[in-house]
Amino acid sequence: MKFRQYSIVLFGTALLAGCSFADETLWPSLSGSDPEGPPETSASNTAATSPPTRIDIPAPKEPTFSTPPQTARGASPTRAVGQSSGTFVGRKVAQMRTDLGKLQRSIGGLNTRMTQISAQNIDASRRYHDVVAAMNAKLQVGTTPGNPVLVKQWNEAQQKLEQISESLGRMDKLSNDAAGEAGLAAWLLDSVRATYALSGAVDEDHRQLRVLEDEVNRTVVLIDRVLNELSEDVSRQTTYVGNERRNLTTMSLAVKNGELYGTSLVNRAFAQSQALASAAAQSAGPTVGERPLVVIRFDRPNIDFQQALYNAVSRALERKPNASFDLVAVSPKRGSPAQAAINSTHSKRNAESVLRTLADMGLPANRVKLSSRSSQDVESNEVQIFVR
């Protein structure tokens, strides 16, 4: 009987051990670790019991290296642009790239200054022409001589024109600064090209030199473009300011008289110059061989003729108070037809300048006759004035 009880106890113990093994097999422990350690399994058993897991690996992107990556023997490591290779030439390339960065920042500053000056000129020109248009509208219908409103407007227009004139000085300064940067860019380009001949360089140094040379060339082109734009702007603004100053001087006489005093003084056209020359020749116009009162030769820029012209005209009016004057624009009849036409145009513009000067001196427009002709006896453009 005792033997039977003992057998039952052993059987129950084995049954409980089997249940524990089944529980551990079907329900894994939540503790995260097996107290008996990982089971020893073979590769074949793992492959048989665990199905393969598919992992999609994306296409590799080109890495960015902070240090040179390993390359095949005999090949140069790929470095970031501007990174020194450690050689003397590599350090020189890095220094020149630093100089190029400073140069490019300076050019950016020049471009910003040029944009600001251009915006200021546009604003001043707009305000100037608004004031001049208001004055012309008032003078066209007539007003009182020396109208204080027109005087104030004239002073305002003069102020706006002076703002444009002052910008010419800033543009000249900007042009000088750009020329200095152009010299630095040329020096830097020569330095880059001379570095090719230095010994002790690796292939990577010459690759970076080629990249640097291309960037310097683009910078040189950019500076040349800035210089060309500045040159055109300075020339255009200088001509504009000169013309508008003469127009303002003429308008001051109109304000003084209270009406547009001889509109032809502002925009005197030469469309009928040949007809005027024929009429002058048939009546009291100058004849060939007649000695003129004044001859103004425009053989160089900025001819200072005003004082001499004033003295000559004053003496003529003292002798003959009712005298009138013939103003003849003479151009040299030489060269090709195109050159002759250009000379004629320049001569007529010079005559316009003399005519405005006479108007500023107080000579009435109806006492001046304007004509033009060409001659083979003159070497340069002239304006001849005859007394009648």
C-alpha positions in Angstrom: 0.0 0.0 0.0 2.8 2.4 0.8 4.5 1.5 -2.4 1.4 2.4 -4.3 1.1 5.8 -2.6 4.7 6.5 -3.3 4.2 5.7 -7.0 1.3 8.1 -7.2 3.4 10.9 -5.6 6.2 10.4 -8.1 3.7 10.4 -11.0 2.1 13.6 -9.8 5.4 15.2 -9.4 6.4 14.3 -13.0 3.0 15.6 -14.2 3.5 18.9 -12.5 7.0 19.3 -14.0 5.6 18.5 -17.5 3.0 21.3 -17.0 5.6 23.8 -16.0 7.6 22.9 -19.1 4.6 23.4 -21.3 3.7 26.7 -19.7 7.2 28.0 -20.3 7.1 26.9 -23.9 3.7 28.2 -24.8 3.8 31.4 -22.6 7.1 33.0 -22.6 8.3 34.8 -19.5 7.6 38.6 -19.3 10.7 39.3 -17.4 12.7 39.7 -20.6 15.4 37.2 -19.7 15.7 33.4 -19.2 17.2 32.5 -15.9 18.8 29.5 -17.4 20.4 31.5 -20.2 19.6 31.4 -23.9 19.0 28.0 -25.4 21.7 26.6 -27.6 20.3 26.3 -31.1 22.0 25.6 -34.4 21.7 27.7 -37.5 19.7 25.0 -39.2 17.2 24.8 -36.4 16.8 28.6 -36.4 16.2 28.7 -40.2 13.7 25.9 -39.8 11.7 27.5 -37.0 11.9 31.3 -37.9 10.7 32.5 -41.3 13.0 35.0 -43.1 12.2 38.7 -42.6 12.4 41.0 -45.7 14.1 44.4 -45.2 14.0 47.0 -48.0 17.2 48.9 -48.0 17.0 52.3 -49.7 19.6 53.3 -52.4 22.6 54.8 -50.6 23.0 58.6 -50.8 26.3 60.2 -51.4 27.8 60.7 -47.9 29.2 64.0 -46.7 32.6 63.4 -45.1 34.1 65.5 -42.4 37.3 63.7 -42.9 38.7 62.2 -46.2 37.1 58.8 -46.8 39.2 55.7 -47.6 39.8 55.3 -51.3 41.5 52.8 -53.5 45.2 52.8 -53.6 46.6 55.3 -56.0 43.5 57.5 -56.1 43.3 61.0 -54.5 40.8 61.4 -51.6 37.7 63.6 -52.4 37.7 66.7 -50.3 35.2 69.4 -49.9 35.9 72.5 -52.0 38.3 74.8 -50.1 39.5 72.1 -47.7 43.3 72.1 -47.5 45.2 68.9 -48.5 47.9 69.7 -46.1 50.5 70.6 -48.7 52.0 74.0 -49.2 49.9 74.4 -52.4 46.8 73.3 -50.6 47.3 75.9 -47.9 47.9 78.6 -50.5 44.7 77.6 -52.3 42.8 77.9 -49.0 44.2 81.4 -48.4 43.3 82.5 -51.9 39.7 81.2 -51.4 39.5 83.3 -48.3 40.6 86.3 -50.3 38.0 85.5 -52.9 35.3 85.4 -50.3 36.3 88.9 -49.0 36.3 90.2 -52.6 32.9 88.8 -53.4 31.4 90.4 -50.2 33.0 93.7 -51.2 31.4 93.4 -54.7 28.0 92.7 -53.0 28.4 96.0 -51.0 29.2 97.9 -54.2 26.1 96.5 -55.9 24.0 97.5 -52.9 25.4 101.1 -53.0 24.7 101.4 -56.7 21.1 100.3 -56.2 20.6 102.8 -53.5 22.0 105.7 -55.5 19.9 104.7 -58.5 16.7 104.6 -56.3 17.5 108.1 -54.9 18.1 109.5 -58.4 14.8 108.1 -59.6 12.9 109.7 -56.7 14.7 113.0 -57.0 14.0 113.1 -60.8 10.4 112.3 -60.4 9.9 115.1 -57.8 11.9 117.5 -60.0 9.8 117.0 -63.1 6.6 117.2 -61.1 7.7 120.7 -59.9 8.8 121.8 -63.4 5.5 120.6 -64.9 3.6 122.6 -62.5 5.7 125.7 -63.3 5.2 125.2 -67.1 1.5 124.8 -66.6 1.3 128.1 -64.7 3.6 130.0 -67.1 1.7 128.7 -70.1 -1.4 130.7 -69.2 0.5 133.6 -67.8 1.0 135.0 -64.3 2.4 138.0 -62.5 6.1 138.8 -63.0 8.2 137.3 -60.2 5.3 135.3 -58.7 6.5 134.2 -55.3 4.8 130.8 -55.7 6.8 130.1 -58.9 9.9 131.4 -57.2 9.4 128.9 -54.4 8.8 126.1 -56.9 11.9 127.1 -58.9 14.0 126.9 -55.8 12.5 123.5 -55.0 13.3 122.3 -58.5 16.9 123.6 -58.1 17.2 121.7 -54.9 16.0 118.4 -56.4 18.4 118.9 -59.3 21.3 119.5 -56.9 20.5 116.2 -55.2 20.9 114.4 -58.5 24.1 116.4 -59.1 25.5 115.3 -55.6 24.8 111.7 -56.5 27.3 112.1 -59.3 30.1 112.5 -56.7 28.9 109.3 -54.9 28.8 107.5 -58.2 32.4 108.6 -59.0 33.5 107.4 -55.6 31.7 104.1 -56.2 33.4 103.8 -59.6 36.8 104.3 -58.0 36.1 101.6 -55.4 34.9 99.2 -58.1 38.1 99.9 -60.1 40.1 99.0 -57.0 38.2 95.8 -56.6 38.8 95.0 -60.3 42.6 95.4 -59.7 42.4 93.0 -56.7 40.5 90.5 -58.8 43.0 90.7 -61.6 45.8 90.1 -59.1 44.0 87.2 -57.5 43.5 85.6 -61.0 47.2 85.9 -61.8 48.0 84.4 -58.4 45.8 81.4 -59.0 47.3 80.8 -62.4 50.9 81.1 -61.1 50.2 78.5 -58.4 49.9 75.8 -61.0 53.6 76.0 -61.5 54.5 75.4 -57.8 56.0 72.0 -57.0 54.8 69.8 -54.2 51.1 69.7 -55.1 48.8 66.7 -55.2 46.1 66.1 -57.8 43.5 67.4 -55.4 45.3 70.8 -55.2 45.1 71.3 -59.0 41.5 70.2 -59.0 40.7 72.9 -56.4 42.8 75.4 -58.3 40.7 74.8 -61.4 37.5 75.4 -59.5 39.0 78.5 -57.9 40.1 79.9 -61.2 36.5 79.5 -62.6 35.1 81.4 -59.6 37.6 84.2 -59.9 36.9 84.5 -63.7 33.2 84.9 -62.9 34.0 87.5 -60.3 36.1 89.5 -62.8 33.2 89.5 -65.3 30.8 90.7 -62.5 33.1 93.6 -61.6 33.5 94.6 -65.3 29.7 94.7 -65.6 29.4 96.9 -62.5 32.1 99.3 -64.0 30.3 99.4 -67.3 27.0 100.2 -65.7 28.5 102.9 -63.6 30.3 104.5 -66.5 27.0 104.6 -68.5 25.1 106.0 -65.5 27.7 108.7 -64.8 27.8 109.8 -68.5 24.0 109.9 -68.8 23.4 111.7 -65.5 26.1 114.3 -66.3 24.4 115.1 -69.6 21.0 115.2 -67.9 22.1 117.5 -65.1 23.8 119.9 -67.6 20.7 120.1 -69.8 18.3 120.6 -66.9 20.5 123.3 -65.4 20.3 125.2 -68.7 16.5 124.7 -68.8 16.2 126.0 -65.2 18.2 129.0 -66.1 15.9 129.7 -69.0 12.9 129.1 -66.9 14.1 131.7 -64.3 13.7 134.4 -67.0 10.2 133.1 -67.7 9.4 133.4 -63.9 10.8 136.9 -63.9 8.6 137.9 -66.9 5.5 136.0 -65.7 5.2 134.0 -69.0 7.1 131.6 -71.1 9.7 133.9 -72.6 10.3 132.6 -76.1 9.5 128.9 -76.0 12.0 128.3 -78.8 14.8 129.2 -76.4 14.2 125.9 -74.5 13.6 123.6 -77.4 14.8 125.5 -80.5 14.5 123.1 -83.4 16.7 123.2 -86.5 14.2 121.6 -88.8 14.0 124.9 -90.8 17.7 125.8 -90.6 18.2 125.6 -94.4 15.1 127.8 -95.0 16.4 130.3 -92.5 19.8 130.2 -94.1 18.3 130.9 -97.5 16.1 133.7 -96.2 19.1 135.2 -94.4 21.2 135.0 -97.6 18.5 136.8 -99.6 17.9 139.5 -97.1 20.4 140.8 -94.5 22.1 137.5 -93.7 25.8 137.1 -93.5 27.7 136.9 -96.8 30.8 134.9 -97.6 33.9 136.8 -96.6 32.0 139.0 -94.1 33.8 139.3 -90.8 31.8 138.0 -87.8 31.5 139.8 -84.5 32.4 136.7 -82.5 33.7 133.3 -83.5 33.4 130.5 -80.9 35.4 127.4 -81.7 34.2 124.2 -80.0 37.5 122.3 -80.6 37.5 120.9 -77.0 35.0 120.2 -74.3 33.8 122.8 -71.8 34.5 126.0 -73.7 34.3 129.0 -71.5 32.9 131.6 -73.9 30.3 133.4 -71.8 32.3 136.4 -70.6 33.9 137.1 -74.0 30.5 136.8 -75.7 28.9 139.2 -73.2 31.6 141.8 -73.7 31.3 141.7 -77.5 27.5 141.9 -77.6 27.5 144.7 -75.0 29.9 146.8 -77.1 27.8 146.1 -80.2 24.6 147.3 -78.5 26.3 150.4 -77.2 27.1 151.4 -80.7 23.8 150.2 -82.1 21.0 149.8 -79.5 18.6 148.3 -82.1 21.0 145.8 -83.5 20.0 142.2 -84.2 22.3 139.2 -84.5 22.7 136.3 -86.9 23.8 133.2 -85.1 25.3 130.6 -87.6 26.3 127.1 -86.7 29.2 126.1 -88.9 30.4 122.5 -89.2 33.4 121.2 -91.2 32.5 119.7 -94.5 34.9 116.7 -94.4 34.9 113.0 -94.2 32.1 110.6 -95.0 28.4 111.8 -95.3 27.8 110.2 -91.9 30.6 112.1 -90.3 29.4 115.3 -91.9 26.0 114.7 -90.5 27.4 114.1 -87.0 29.4 117.3 -87.2 26.4 119.2 -88.3 24.4 117.9 -85.3 27.1 118.8 -82.8 27.4 122.3 -84.3 23.7 122.9 -84.0 23.8 121.8 -80.3 26.6 124.2 -79.7 24.6 127.0 -81.3 21.7 126.1 -79.0 24.0 126.6 -76.0 25.1 130.0 -77.3 21.5 131.0 -77.9 20.5 130.1 -74.4 23.4 132.2 -73.1 22.3 135.2 -75.1 18.8 134.7 -73.6 20.2 134.6 -70.1 21.9 137.9 -70.8 18.6 139.5 -71.5 18.7 139.6 -75.3 15.2 139.2 -76.8 14.7 136.1 -78.9 13.2 138.1 -81.8 16.5 139.9 -82.3 18.4 136.6 -83.0 18.2 134.6 -86.2 19.5 131.1 -86.2 20.9 129.2 -89.2 23.5 126.5 -90.0 25.8 125.7 -92.8 28.9 123.6 -93.5 32.3 124.8 -94.8 35.6 123.3 -95.9 37.5 126.2 -94.4 36.9 125.3 -90.8 38.8 122.6 -88.8 36.2 122.1 -86.0 32.7 123.1 -85.2 32.2 126.9 -84.8 29.4 129.3 -83.9 29.7 132.6 -85.7 27.8 135.7 -84.7 27.1 138.6 -87.0 25.7 142.0 -86.2 22.8 143.5 -88.3 
